[in-house]
Amino acid sequence: MSPQDPIVPLIEQMVVNAYPSTAPGAALLLVRQGEVLYRRGIGLANLEHQVPMMPDMPFCLASLTKPITATAVLMLVEAGRLALTDSLTDLLPDYPSGMAPITVEHLLTHTSGIPEFSEIPEWWAVHRQEVTVDQLIDLFKHHTHPFAPGTRWSYCNSGYILLGAIIEKVSGKSYRDFLDEHMFSPLGMMHTCYEPIPGRVIPGMVSGYTKTPDAYLHAEYFSTSHFFAAGGLVSTADDLARFCTALCTGNLLTAETLRRMWTPARLPDGTSTRYGCGWWVSTCQGRPVMEHYGIRPGYANQLLVLPDDNILVIVLSNDDGNLNQTEHLAVEMAALSLGNPYQPPACFPFSSDELSHFAGDYTTSEGKHLPVVSEAGQLVLEGTPEERFALQPLSPLEFFFPEIPESRLVFSHKKDRITGFLWSPRRGMPLHARKTE
């Protein structure tokens, strides 16, 4: 750490407030202009043996795997072994052709229309079993595609499973060996590996936990073979920093390819998806941010790169209920590093009875339910079981997210009745939902 920097005590206080010393914790890293400003382990890496968290311990990355998988694909593109316009069925002939050609670019940008395998009932029957890549693909390849390629955006782990299979097909090497040979070993990422072997001992590995109202539990077991190139890597904050530094300095991809990677895909009507190839494209206090989160049983992670400001923020947590907290800390650390910390806006005065008018079940056009509930005098948006967002009023119809700066929720109304809302998240596409009776 750099104790002389005035932001360090502010970050330390935020981190100490966020992570009790007797609970699961986090490894945090902040690098600015190549200088490590903050590097810290806090809380416990293992509750049974009261093992303190150290900043160099390995975590399951979950979807922080995706930027690495996308980089591997683009390395093959640069080597002339692959093209973004190559079709999935040309590369993997056993995959059904579907309603229109699916390209490598569609897979990278989550615009393929391939169904999400974790939402298929058959997958839940086998998620504890070891599977091959082909068996995993067989679980979803014959299911109906919800939309035509390129017409919509929908986050899709299945697409990154297929990208891992394409890496293996084109390179002639296993996913693990390709990454080791072309990325991990050359960059000195000695504590990063693919984690498909059941029961494999990884020295210093952090244990993952789930919090219940009564206690912390061991995270539910999933066979890591199901995560593959979408979320199967293990790494440390230091190794992730090596990867990001190499990416930003041209040691993995050319500047032209990196620009393409960090350029959001667009839908036919010109709408930006705010997602490039393996990275969300967002902002922090008006500055460009490339980022990703990772969530799986036992782990909640956040990675931010501010390329124009040469700032890197990593927060890895072993409590899967802490996704909001990891994002909040990462964004606040980035804002402090920019010298422009967030200031909480003034709340519009509402009584509990007035707030209750906004509560109810809201449904998107895709059928996703987003309940808004009133709890202890405030509104809470229930995105997923892992993502519950407190809402505070800015005006009679606009609310902000205290934990997630720059996110906004604006309700619509007709004849004094709330009819829906527009959610403009800090990252990702705006989401419309209508209130259901």
C-alpha positions as CSV (number, residue, x, y, z in Angstrom):
1,M,0.0,0.0,0.0
2,S,0.9,3.7,-0.4
3,P,0.0,5.1,3.0
4,Q,1.2,8.6,1.9
5,D,-1.7,8.8,-0.6
6,P,-4.7,10.5,1.0
7,I,-7.2,8.1,-0.5
8,V,-5.7,5.0,1.2
9,P,-7.2,5.7,4.7
10,L,-10.6,6.4,3.1
11,I,-10.5,3.1,1.2
12,E,-9.3,1.2,4.3
13,Q,-12.2,2.6,6.3
14,M,-14.7,1.5,3.6
15,V,-13.2,-2.0,3.5
16,V,-13.1,-2.4,7.3
17,N,-16.8,-1.4,7.5
18,A,-17.7,-3.8,4.7
19,Y,-16.0,-7.0,6.0
20,P,-16.2,-8.1,9.6
21,S,-13.0,-9.9,10.7
22,T,-14.9,-13.0,11.8
23,A,-16.8,-13.5,8.5
24,P,-15.9,-14.4,4.9
25,G,-14.0,-11.5,3.4
26,A,-12.2,-10.3,0.3
27,A,-8.9,-9.7,-1.5
28,L,-8.7,-6.2,-2.9
29,L,-6.2,-4.5,-5.2
30,L,-6.0,-1.0,-6.6
31,V,-3.3,0.0,-9.1
32,R,-3.0,3.5,-10.5
33,Q,-0.4,4.5,-13.1
34,G,1.4,1.2,-12.4
35,E,1.7,1.9,-8.7
36,V,-0.1,-0.3,-6.2
37,L,-2.1,2.0,-4.0
38,Y,-4.0,-0.6,-2.0
39,R,-3.5,-4.3,-1.6
40,R,-5.4,-6.0,1.2
41,G,-6.8,-9.2,2.4
42,I,-9.6,-8.9,5.0
43,G,-11.9,-11.3,6.8
44,L,-11.5,-15.1,6.7
45,A,-10.5,-17.3,3.9
46,N,-11.8,-20.4,5.8
47,L,-14.3,-20.2,8.6
48,E,-13.7,-23.7,10.1
49,H,-10.0,-23.1,10.7
50,Q,-10.3,-19.3,11.1
51,V,-7.7,-18.8,8.3
52,P,-7.2,-15.0,7.7
53,M,-7.6,-13.8,4.2
54,M,-4.4,-12.9,2.4
55,P,-4.3,-10.7,-0.7
56,D,-2.5,-13.4,-2.8
57,M,-4.9,-16.2,-2.2
58,P,-6.7,-17.9,-5.2
59,F,-10.4,-17.5,-5.8
60,C,-12.9,-19.1,-8.2
61,L,-13.2,-16.3,-10.8
62,A,-16.7,-17.3,-12.0
63,S,-17.5,-15.0,-15.0
64,L,-14.2,-13.0,-14.6
65,T,-13.2,-16.0,-16.8
66,K,-15.0,-14.4,-19.8
67,P,-12.5,-11.6,-20.5
68,I,-9.7,-14.2,-20.5
69,T,-11.6,-16.5,-22.8
70,A,-12.5,-13.6,-25.2
71,T,-8.8,-12.6,-25.3
72,A,-7.8,-16.2,-26.2
73,V,-10.4,-16.1,-29.1
74,L,-9.1,-12.8,-30.4
75,M,-5.5,-14.0,-30.2
76,L,-6.5,-16.8,-32.6
77,V,-8.2,-14.2,-34.8
78,E,-5.0,-12.2,-34.9
79,A,-3.0,-15.4,-35.7
80,G,-5.3,-15.9,-38.7
81,R,-6.7,-19.1,-37.4
82,L,-10.2,-17.7,-36.9
83,A,-12.4,-14.8,-38.0
84,L,-15.1,-13.0,-36.1
85,T,-17.4,-13.7,-39.1
86,D,-16.8,-17.5,-39.0
87,S,-20.1,-19.4,-38.4
88,L,-20.6,-21.7,-35.5
89,T,-21.7,-24.6,-37.6
90,D,-18.6,-24.3,-39.8
91,L,-16.4,-24.5,-36.7
92,L,-18.5,-27.1,-34.8
93,P,-20.4,-29.0,-37.5
94,D,-22.4,-31.0,-34.9
95,Y,-24.1,-27.8,-33.7
96,P,-27.5,-27.2,-35.4
97,S,-27.6,-24.4,-37.8
98,G,-30.7,-22.7,-36.2
99,M,-32.8,-19.9,-37.8
100,A,-29.7,-17.9,-39.1
101,P,-25.9,-18.2,-39.0
102,I,-24.4,-17.6,-35.6
103,T,-20.9,-16.1,-35.8
104,V,-18.0,-16.0,-33.4
105,E,-18.8,-12.3,-32.8
106,H,-22.3,-13.2,-31.8
107,L,-21.0,-15.6,-29.2
108,L,-18.4,-13.0,-27.8
109,T,-21.0,-10.2,-27.5
110,H,-24.0,-12.3,-26.1
111,T,-26.1,-11.6,-29.2
112,S,-26.3,-15.2,-30.5
113,G,-29.8,-16.1,-29.3
114,I,-28.5,-19.4,-27.9
115,P,-30.5,-20.5,-24.8
116,E,-28.8,-20.1,-21.4
117,F,-28.0,-23.6,-20.2
118,S,-28.4,-22.8,-16.5
119,E,-32.1,-22.1,-17.2
120,I,-32.8,-25.5,-18.7
121,P,-34.4,-27.9,-16.3
122,E,-32.4,-30.8,-17.5
123,W,-29.2,-29.1,-16.5
124,W,-30.2,-28.9,-12.8
125,A,-30.6,-32.7,-12.8
126,V,-26.9,-33.1,-13.7
127,H,-25.1,-30.0,-12.3
128,R,-23.2,-32.0,-9.7
129,Q,-22.0,-34.6,-12.2
130,E,-18.8,-34.4,-14.2
131,V,-19.4,-33.7,-17.9
132,T,-17.3,-33.4,-21.0
133,V,-17.6,-30.3,-23.1
134,D,-19.6,-32.2,-25.7
135,Q,-22.0,-33.5,-23.1
136,L,-22.4,-29.9,-21.8
137,I,-23.2,-28.6,-25.2
138,D,-25.6,-31.4,-25.8
139,L,-27.7,-30.1,-22.9
140,F,-28.7,-26.9,-24.8
141,K,-27.9,-27.3,-28.5
142,H,-31.3,-28.7,-29.5
143,H,-33.4,-26.2,-27.4
144,T,-35.3,-23.4,-29.2
145,H,-33.4,-20.2,-29.7
146,P,-35.3,-17.3,-28.1
147,F,-34.3,-14.8,-30.8
148,A,-32.5,-14.6,-34.1
149,P,-28.7,-13.9,-34.0
150,G,-27.8,-10.3,-33.7
151,T,-31.3,-9.0,-33.1
152,R,-31.1,-8.8,-29.3
153,W,-28.7,-9.0,-26.3
154,S,-29.0,-11.6,-23.6
155,Y,-26.2,-12.7,-21.3
156,C,-25.3,-16.2,-22.2
157,N,-22.9,-18.6,-20.5
158,S,-23.7,-21.2,-23.3
159,G,-22.0,-18.9,-25.8
160,Y,-18.8,-18.9,-23.8
161,I,-18.9,-22.7,-23.4
162,L,-19.0,-22.9,-27.2
163,L,-16.1,-20.4,-27.5
164,G,-14.1,-22.7,-25.3
165,A,-14.9,-25.6,-27.6
166,I,-13.9,-23.4,-30.6
167,I,-10.5,-22.6,-29.0
168,E,-9.9,-26.3,-28.6
169,K,-11.0,-27.1,-32.2
170,V,-9.0,-24.4,-33.9
171,S,-5.8,-24.6,-31.7
172,G,-5.7,-28.4,-31.5
173,K,-5.0,-28.0,-27.7
174,S,-7.2,-28.2,-24.6
175,Y,-8.6,-25.0,-23.3
176,R,-6.3,-25.4,-20.3
177,D,-3.2,-26.0,-22.3
178,F,-3.8,-23.1,-24.7
179,L,-4.2,-20.6,-21.9
180,D,-1.2,-22.0,-20.1
181,E,1.0,-21.8,-23.2
182,H,-0.1,-18.5,-24.6
183,M,-1.1,-16.5,-21.6
184,F,-0.5,-17.8,-18.1
185,S,3.1,-19.0,-18.4
186,P,4.4,-16.1,-20.5
187,L,2.8,-13.5,-18.2
188,G,3.9,-15.2,-15.0
189,M,0.4,-15.9,-13.8
190,M,1.6,-18.8,-11.7
191,H,-1.5,-19.0,-9.5
192,T,-4.0,-19.1,-12.4
193,C,-5.5,-22.4,-13.7
194,Y,-8.5,-24.0,-15.2
195,E,-10.3,-25.9,-12.5
196,P,-12.0,-29.0,-14.0
197,I,-10.5,-31.8,-11.9
198,P,-12.8,-32.9,-9.0
199,G,-11.2,-32.6,-5.6
200,R,-8.0,-31.0,-7.0
201,V,-6.0,-29.4,-4.2
202,I,-5.1,-25.8,-5.1
203,P,-2.6,-24.4,-2.5
204,G,-4.1,-21.5,-0.5
205,M,-7.5,-21.8,-2.2
206,V,-10.2,-19.7,-0.6
207,S,-13.3,-21.5,0.6
208,G,-16.7,-20.2,-0.7
209,Y,-19.7,-19.5,1.6
210,T,-23.4,-18.7,1.4
211,K,-25.0,-16.6,4.2
212,T,-28.4,-17.6,5.6
213,P,-30.4,-15.7,8.2
214,D,-28.8,-18.0,10.9
215,A,-25.3,-18.9,9.8
216,Y,-22.8,-19.2,7.0
217,L,-23.0,-22.4,5.0
218,H,-20.6,-24.1,2.6
219,A,-21.5,-23.0,-0.9
220,E,-23.7,-25.5,-2.8
221,Y,-21.5,-27.9,-4.8
222,F,-21.5,-27.6,-8.6
223,S,-19.2,-29.6,-10.8
224,T,-16.7,-27.1,-12.1
225,S,-16.7,-28.9,-15.5
226,H,-20.0,-27.1,-16.1
227,F,-18.4,-23.7,-15.9
228,F,-15.6,-24.4,-18.4
229,A,-14.7,-21.3,-20.5
230,A,-17.6,-19.3,-19.1
231,G,-16.5,-19.4,-15.5
232,G,-14.1,-22.2,-14.6
233,L,-10.8,-20.3,-13.9
234,V,-9.1,-19.9,-10.6
235,S,-6.8,-17.0,-10.0
236,T,-5.5,-14.3,-7.6
237,A,-5.9,-10.5,-7.6
238,D,-2.2,-10.2,-8.5
239,D,-2.4,-12.5,-11.5
240,L,-5.5,-10.7,-12.8
241,A,-3.5,-7.5,-12.5
242,R,-0.8,-9.1,-14.7
243,F,-3.4,-10.1,-17.3
244,C,-5.0,-6.6,-17.4
245,T,-1.6,-4.9,-17.6
246,A,-0.5,-7.1,-20.5
247,L,-3.8,-6.5,-22.2
248,C,-3.6,-2.7,-21.9
249,T,0.1,-2.5,-22.9
250,G,-0.3,-4.5,-26.1
251,N,1.4,-7.7,-24.9
252,L,-1.6,-9.9,-25.7
253,L,-3.5,-8.1,-28.4
254,T,-2.8,-5.2,-30.8
255,A,-4.3,-1.8,-30.1
256,E,-6.7,-2.3,-33.0
257,T,-8.0,-5.6,-31.7
258,L,-8.2,-4.2,-28.2
259,R,-10.4,-1.3,-29.5
260,R,-12.6,-3.9,-31.1
261,M,-12.8,-5.9,-27.9
262,W,-13.9,-2.8,-26.0
263,T,-16.4,-1.5,-28.5
264,P,-20.0,-2.3,-27.6
265,A,-22.0,-4.4,-30.0
266,R,-25.0,-2.6,-31.6
267,L,-28.4,-4.0,-32.4
268,P,-30.1,-3.5,-35.8
269,D,-31.9,-0.3,-34.6
270,G,-28.5,1.2,-33.5
271,T,-29.0,0.6,-29.8
272,S,-25.7,0.0,-28.0
273,T,-25.6,-3.2,-25.9
274,R,-22.9,-1.7,-23.7
275,Y,-21.0,-5.0,-24.0
276,G,-18.1,-5.7,-26.2
277,C,-16.2,-8.9,-26.5
278,G,-16.0,-10.3,-23.0
279,W,-16.3,-6.9,-21.3
280,W,-19.0,-4.5,-20.2
281,V,-18.4,-1.0,-21.4
282,S,-19.5,1.5,-18.8
283,T,-18.4,4.7,-17.0
284,C,-17.3,5.9,-13.6
285,Q,-17.7,9.7,-13.0
286,G,-17.9,10.1,-16.7
287,R,-14.6,8.2,-17.4
288,P,-14.6,5.1,-19.6
289,V,-14.6,1.8,-17.7
290,M,-14.2,-1.8,-19.0
291,E,-15.4,-4.3,-16.4
292,H,-16.9,-7.6,-15.5
293,Y,-18.3,-9.3,-12.5
294,G,-18.3,-12.9,-11.5
295,I,-20.9,-14.7,-9.4
296,R,-21.1,-18.4,-8.5
297,P,-21.9,-20.3,-5.3
298,G,-19.5,-19.1,-2.7
299,Y,-17.9,-16.3,-4.7
300,A,-18.7,-12.7,-5.8
301,N,-16.1,-10.8,-7.8
302,Q,-15.6,-7.4,-9.6
303,L,-13.0,-6.2,-12.0
304,L,-12.7,-2.6,-13.3
305,V,-10.2,-1.2,-15.9
306,L,-10.1,2.5,-16.6
307,P,-7.9,2.5,-19.6
308,D,-7.7,6.3,-20.2
309,D,-6.7,6.8,-16.6
310,N,-4.5,3.7,-16.1
311,I,-6.5,2.5,-13.1
312,L,-7.2,-1.1,-12.2
313,V,-9.6,-2.2,-9.4
314,I,-10.1,-5.8,-8.3
315,V,-12.3,-7.1,-5.5
316,L,-12.6,-10.9,-5.0
317,S,-15.0,-12.1,-2.2
318,N,-15.8,-15.5,-0.8
319,D,-19.4,-14.6,0.2
320,D,-21.8,-15.1,-2.8
321,G,-24.3,-12.7,-1.3
322,N,-21.8,-9.8,-1.6
323,L,-22.1,-9.0,-5.4
324,N,-23.6,-5.6,-4.7
325,Q,-20.9,-4.9,-2.1
326,T,-18.0,-5.9,-4.4
327,E,-19.3,-3.6,-7.1
328,H,-19.9,-0.8,-4.7
329,L,-16.4,-1.0,-3.3
330,A,-14.8,-1.3,-6.7
331,V,-16.6,1.7,-8.1
332,E,-16.0,3.8,-5.0
333,M,-12.3,2.9,-5.1
334,A,-12.1,3.9,-8.8
335,A,-13.9,7.2,-8.1
336,L,-11.5,8.0,-5.3
337,S,-8.6,7.2,-7.6
338,L,-9.9,9.7,-10.1
339,G,-10.0,12.3,-7.4
340,N,-13.8,12.6,-7.8
341,P,-15.5,10.6,-5.1
342,Y,-19.3,10.0,-5.3
343,Q,-21.5,12.3,-3.2
344,P,-24.8,10.9,-2.0
345,P,-27.7,12.9,-3.5
346,A,-30.4,14.4,-1.3
347,C,-33.4,12.1,-0.8
348,F,-36.9,13.3,-1.7
349,P,-39.2,13.0,1.3
350,F,-41.6,10.1,1.1
351,S,-43.7,8.5,3.9
352,S,-43.9,4.7,4.1
353,D,-47.5,4.8,2.9
354,E,-46.5,6.8,-0.2
355,L,-43.6,4.4,-0.9
356,S,-45.9,1.4,-0.8
357,H,-47.7,2.6,-4.0
358,F,-44.6,1.7,-5.9
359,A,-44.4,-1.8,-4.5
360,G,-45.6,-4.7,-6.7
361,D,-44.5,-7.2,-9.4
362,Y,-43.0,-5.8,-12.5
363,T,-42.4,-7.8,-15.7
364,T,-40.1,-7.2,-18.7
365,S,-41.1,-7.9,-22.3
366,E,-39.0,-11.1,-22.0
367,G,-41.1,-12.3,-19.1
368,K,-38.5,-11.6,-16.3
369,H,-40.1,-10.7,-13.0
370,L,-38.6,-7.8,-11.0
371,P,-40.5,-7.4,-7.8
372,V,-40.3,-4.1,-5.9
373,V,-41.0,-4.5,-2.2
374,S,-41.3,-2.1,0.7
375,E,-39.1,-3.0,3.6
376,A,-38.6,-1.0,6.8
377,G,-39.5,2.3,5.1
378,Q,-37.6,1.9,1.9
379,L,-38.1,0.2,-1.5
380,V,-36.0,-2.8,-2.6
381,L,-35.7,-4.0,-6.2
382,E,-35.3,-7.8,-6.3
383,G,-33.2,-8.5,-9.4
384,T,-32.1,-12.1,-8.5
385,P,-31.6,-13.8,-5.1
386,E,-28.0,-12.6,-5.2
387,E,-28.9,-9.0,-6.3
388,R,-31.3,-7.0,-4.2
389,F,-31.0,-3.3,-4.6
390,A,-32.1,-0.7,-2.1
391,L,-33.8,2.3,-3.7
392,Q,-33.9,5.9,-2.4
393,P,-36.1,8.6,-3.9
394,L,-34.6,11.5,-5.9
395,S,-37.9,13.0,-7.0
396,P,-41.5,11.9,-7.0
397,L,-40.8,9.2,-9.7
398,E,-37.0,8.8,-9.8
399,F,-35.0,6.6,-7.5
400,F,-31.3,6.0,-7.1
401,F,-29.3,3.0,-5.8
402,P,-27.2,3.9,-2.7
403,E,-25.0,0.8,-3.3
404,I,-24.6,1.3,-7.0
405,P,-23.8,4.9,-8.0
406,E,-25.1,6.1,-11.4
407,S,-27.9,3.5,-11.5
408,R,-31.4,5.0,-11.8
409,L,-35.0,3.7,-11.7
410,V,-37.7,6.0,-13.1
411,F,-41.4,4.9,-12.6
412,S,-44.1,5.7,-15.1
413,H,-47.7,6.5,-14.1
414,K,-51.1,7.0,-15.7
415,K,-54.0,8.6,-13.9
416,D,-52.2,8.5,-10.5
417,R,-51.5,4.7,-11.0
418,I,-47.9,3.4,-11.3
419,T,-47.7,1.5,-14.6
420,G,-44.1,0.4,-14.9
421,F,-40.4,1.6,-14.7
422,L,-37.3,2.2,-16.7
423,W,-34.2,0.8,-15.0
424,S,-31.0,2.5,-16.3
425,P,-28.2,0.4,-14.6
426,R,-24.6,1.6,-14.2
427,R,-23.6,-1.1,-16.7
428,G,-25.7,-2.9,-19.2
429,M,-28.8,-1.9,-21.3
430,P,-31.8,0.0,-19.9
431,L,-34.6,-2.3,-18.9
432,H,-38.3,-1.5,-19.3
433,A,-40.8,-3.3,-17.0
434,R,-44.6,-3.0,-16.7
435,K,-46.4,-3.4,-13.4
436,T,-48.7,-6.4,-13.3
437,E,-51.9,-6.4,-11.4
